[in-house]
Amino acid sequence: MYRNGGRYAWVNGSVVPEESAVVSLFDHGFLYGDGIYDTMFARRGLIFRLDAHLARFRRSRMAIGLSIAFGEEELRGAVRETVRANRLHDAYIKIIATRGVGSEPLLDPRGCRPNVFIMVRRSLSQMPDAAVAKGLSVKVTGVSRLPETSLDPRVKSLNYLPSVLARMEAVRAGCDDGLLVDEQGNVCEATGSNIFIVRSSEVRSPVRSILEGITRQAVLDLCLAHSISSRGQPLTLDDLAAADEVFLTSTAGGIMPVTRVDGQPVGPGEPGPVSTRLRTLFDEQVEAGWGGAPID
Ligand code: PMP
């Protein structure tokens, strides 16, 4: 029923050819960034931690008071069907809910009819493979994450301008990615990934002012399973400078070692043993089907 080589998206309950999956100019998602989303990946026909992604999607949605016409079970089926329609086994998947179109293109969300979309692409990598192999260079940017009182950082919203600006600042400085700080100047995360440091063989990562990454949680689970000590704590700039290792985690990047911060080498300036071990364990486990929901 789906054309071989065709590209399909899911819009409000139906799989449609990608070219007909269009968003209105008047959608509040477009006009005001009024919406939320989540990003997942499939490997070998298994969607990694699908339920955790859909649970986060629901929490984001509830946090902005957005009701949609689809339950958890329907969305689970919709994600799987969209991947199948695109005949992909390795895929990058996004599910997006917007406030939709109201009677006037004004900010008031009352009366809007929400939209839900799912898009799929062949696997995408957040950073080029060569940069990850060498270790990323990051810059501590002047961009603060929005305070929790403005927008709960756990909400994966359509407002990514601070991240976009941080990435632009980092790229201008010749770096691969930028780090965002909180109001106290502690490091929260990178533009689209969580941050960890390793100090004296202990893995540490901030807990507050972050998006609760699914990959971050997978790393903590791996640490527990493999007796690697781990701890959540705020990350000061001094902690970052004194780290033996630094790495980032995300759905589209997996575990990515960082070897330079603000032009200074991290440890000896090469991907360190703990990051490398965790990266290998993560890749092996995913390859073996760890926590994957079948698309069929
Ligand atoms: N922080 C931010 C700001 C993100 O946008 C993301 C996801 N792109 C992450 C962290 C990592 O989350 P996950 O591991 O669930 O992809």
Residues whose N, C-alpha, C, O or C-beta is under 5 A from the ligand:
A	BS01	PMP	E189 A190 T191 G192 S193 N194 L211 E212 G213 I214 T215 R216 T249 S250 T251
